[in-house]
Amino acid sequence: MFDIHTKIQAHIAGLEPYSSARDEYKGDAKIWLDANELPEDSGYNRYPNKDLYGLKAKISNQYRLSEDQFIIGNGSDEILDLIIRLFCKPERDNIITMPPSYSMYEVLAKIQNVHTIKVPLDEDFEINTSECLNAITGHTKLIMVCSPNNPTGKVASKNAIKILLQQDAIVVIDEAYIQFSDAVSWISELEKYPNLIVTQTLSKAYGLAGLRLGLCFASSKIIHYLNIIKAPYNVNVASAKAAMRLMKGDAEIELLKKQIKEQRTRLIAFLKGCEWAVQVYPSEANFVLVRCNNSKDIKQFLASRGIIVRDRSSQYRCDNCIRITIGSTEEMDQLIITLKTYQA
Ligand SMILES: Cc1ncc(COP(=O)(O)O)c(C=O)c1O
């Protein structure tokens, strides 16, 4: 039987969390003299309170989950950092990553002096399940899965993830791009797997990257500990207020998904006709990975015409690969017109 208490860092289990003024009193009042704030109402003179509660309620409603099943972070990067800090003892523990993937997992682990064991995806960018199982050690705390994966755009196999979930480690599924895919979120499996953590973000499909809002879904026990270690006011009032106003609903997300899919299909079809495109990878995200005969040259050619794409050549199995984000229809028009003039 999986016991979360044997997985979190021992000193955190007994940690008395900092109790902020807003933790201690959550009701209404006429006069607030408990948090050393200034009284003049600038809209931001108070520490986050009602705005944050409102955003939590909105997310709880949208995801049909209770508020003890998720936390909001300063981007999902903060959430990933918190997860590593909660579970991994520096110098002793390790995490498993599957390159090519989001390289931040390794950076965050390095910052905590936590070792990263890399189990590369196979030639088809699928999880190498047997190698993953072989790589697990007594000190493996986290298995990081990105689905749809950045930069490949591929959704991870359900079977592979199920096998990973049967191991004695926490499986973190980073679903930053899930709204662009037809895959079902692993959030629906949280009740079944106490060792599952799902992260999502408002930076991608919700279009709110500048607000820095990330989401983490897990058992209430895991969320309890993440709440203990996060900074008291990690989500600011301006972001919470803006997100309350701007967060898309399910119908808007569906519409956006349709639009992105149309442009993605169009871009992939175009790229497949380009002589310089050695391989165009299918994608379930809002970007396309394409292997070129000379990624540097194409990147420079586009940059000199004001169009910026990302060269991913430094990533495992991604030699000469560029990653192109799906922009607006007009932006895709411009990209295609420009690429038509490219001569390898
Ligand atoms: C796979 C993946 N996870 C997480 C993030 C970070 O997202 P956020 O803006 O929520 O910090 C990114 C950002 O590009 C990403 O590609």
The ligand as a Gaussian input file, in Angstrom:
#p B3LYP/6-31G(d) Opt

LIG

0 1
 C        5.850000      21.216000     -20.520000
 C        5.836000      22.505000     -19.797000
 N        5.565000      22.509000     -18.491000
 C        5.544000      23.649000     -17.779000
 C        5.816000      24.851000     -18.387000
 C        5.835000      26.080000     -17.531000
 O        4.616000      26.707000     -17.581000
 P        4.236000      27.934000     -16.644000
 O        4.118000      29.105000     -17.537000
 O        2.932000      27.543000     -16.022000
 O        5.308000      28.091000     -15.607000
 C        6.115000      24.906000     -19.747000
 C        6.414000      26.187000     -20.393000
 O        6.715000      26.314000     -21.538000
 C        6.116000      23.696000     -20.471000
 O        6.419000      23.659000     -21.772000

